[in-house]
Amino acid sequence: MTYSIGEFGKIVGVPSSTLRFYEAEGLLTPYRNENNVREYTERDIGLVQFLLHLKNSGMSMTELKRYTEWRAMGDKTIPERLDLLEERKRLVELEIQALEQNLDILNRKIVFYEDQLKGKQYEFVLYPKEKEKEEKAKS
C-alpha cells in the first residue's frame, strides 16, 4: 500500500512540510510515480518513526544524515551505526540522570513546603548526601 505525503504525514505525526524538509536534507527518498508524485510505503513508516525517535533523543541533523547515509550503504556500516547509537544512548542516560536529580529535588522541596504548612520547621538541604559527607568528615 502507498500513501500520499498528506496521508503519510498523518500516519507518522508530522506535517508535510517536515517530510519535504527531511527529503531535501537527504533523510528520506520516497518513490515518485510517473507523475512525479511522492508515494510512501509501510517501510517508510518504520524509518520515519525511528528517525523521529533519534531526533527526540537529541540527535543532531548532522548525525541523522550520517546515520541515514550509513544505512543506505548497507550492512558494512553496522559498526558505525552501532557506535553512533551507543553514544546517543550514553548521552540520553546522562540526561535521564540529570532529570532524575532534578525530580528528586522538586519532590523534596514539595515535601518541605507541605511540612512547613503543617507547622514543621527545618532547614531545606539541597544536596543531603554532600551534607552527610561534611558531617562525617567533621566527626
C-alpha positions in Angstrom: 0.0 0.0 0.0 1.2 3.5 -0.8 0.4 6.8 0.8 0.4 10.4 -0.4 2.5 12.9 1.5 -0.5 14.2 3.4 -1.7 10.7 4.4 1.8 9.7 5.3 2.3 12.8 7.4 -0.9 12.0 9.4 0.3 8.4 10.0 3.7 9.4 11.3 2.5 12.5 13.0 4.4 15.2 11.2 3.3 17.9 8.7 4.0 17.5 5.0 6.5 20.4 5.2 8.6 18.4 7.6 8.6 15.4 5.3 9.7 17.7 2.4 12.4 19.1 4.6 13.7 15.6 5.5 13.7 14.7 1.8 15.6 17.9 1.0 18.1 17.0 3.7 18.5 13.5 2.3 16.9 11.7 5.2 14.1 10.4 3.0 13.9 9.3 -0.6 10.3 8.4 -1.3 9.4 6.7 -4.5 8.0 9.1 -7.1 5.4 7.8 -9.6 5.1 8.6 -13.3 3.5 12.0 -12.4 6.4 12.7 -10.0 4.1 12.4 -7.0 5.7 11.1 -3.8 4.5 7.7 -2.7 5.3 6.5 0.8 5.2 2.8 1.8 4.8 0.8 5.0 8.6 0.5 5.1 8.9 4.3 5.1 6.7 4.5 8.2 9.2 2.5 10.3 12.1 4.5 9.0 10.5 7.9 9.7 9.3 6.8 13.2 12.8 5.6 14.0 14.3 8.9 12.8 11.8 10.8 14.9 12.9 8.8 18.0 16.5 9.6 17.2 15.7 13.3 16.7 13.7 13.3 20.0 16.7 11.7 21.8 18.6 14.9 20.9 20.4 13.6 17.8 21.5 16.5 15.5 20.6 16.8 11.9 24.2 16.1 11.0 24.1 12.8 13.0 20.7 11.9 11.4 22.2 12.5 8.0 25.2 10.4 8.8 23.0 7.6 10.2 20.8 7.7 7.0 23.9 7.7 4.7 25.4 4.7 6.6 22.1 2.9 6.5 21.9 3.4 2.7 25.4 1.8 2.4 24.2 -1.4 3.8 25.4 -3.9 6.4 29.1 -2.9 6.1 28.3 0.2 8.1 26.6 -1.6 11.0 29.7 -0.9 13.3 29.5 2.8 12.6 25.7 2.9 13.2 26.2 0.9 16.4 28.8 3.3 17.6 26.6 6.3 16.8 23.6 4.8 18.6 25.6 3.7 21.6 27.0 7.3 22.0 23.5 8.7 21.7 22.3 6.2 24.4 25.1 7.3 26.7 24.1 10.9 26.3 20.4 10.1 26.9 21.3 8.2 30.0 23.2 11.3 31.3 20.2 13.5 30.6 17.9 11.0 32.4 20.3 11.0 35.4 20.2 14.8 35.5 16.4 14.8 35.1 16.1 12.3 38.0 18.2 14.5 40.2 16.0 17.5 39.3 12.9 15.5 40.0 14.3 14.4 43.4 15.0 18.0 44.4 11.5 19.0 43.3 9.9 16.2 45.3 11.9 17.0 48.4 11.1 20.7 48.1 7.4 19.9 47.8 7.6 17.8 50.9 9.5 20.6 52.6 6.7 23.1 51.8 4.0 20.7 52.8 5.8 20.1 56.1 6.0 23.9 56.7 2.3 24.2 56.1 1.8 21.6 58.8 4.0 23.6 61.2 7.2 21.6 60.9 10.2 23.8 60.8 13.6 22.7 59.5 16.2 23.8 57.0 15.9 22.6 53.4 19.1 20.9 52.3 19.6 21.0 48.6 22.2 18.2 48.5 21.7 16.0 51.5 24.4 13.5 50.5 27.0 16.2 50.4 25.9 17.5 53.8 26.1 13.9 55.2 29.7 13.7 53.9 30.6 17.0 55.5 29.1 15.9 58.9 31.0 12.6 58.7 34.2 14.5 57.9 33.7 16.7 61.0 33.3 13.7 63.3 
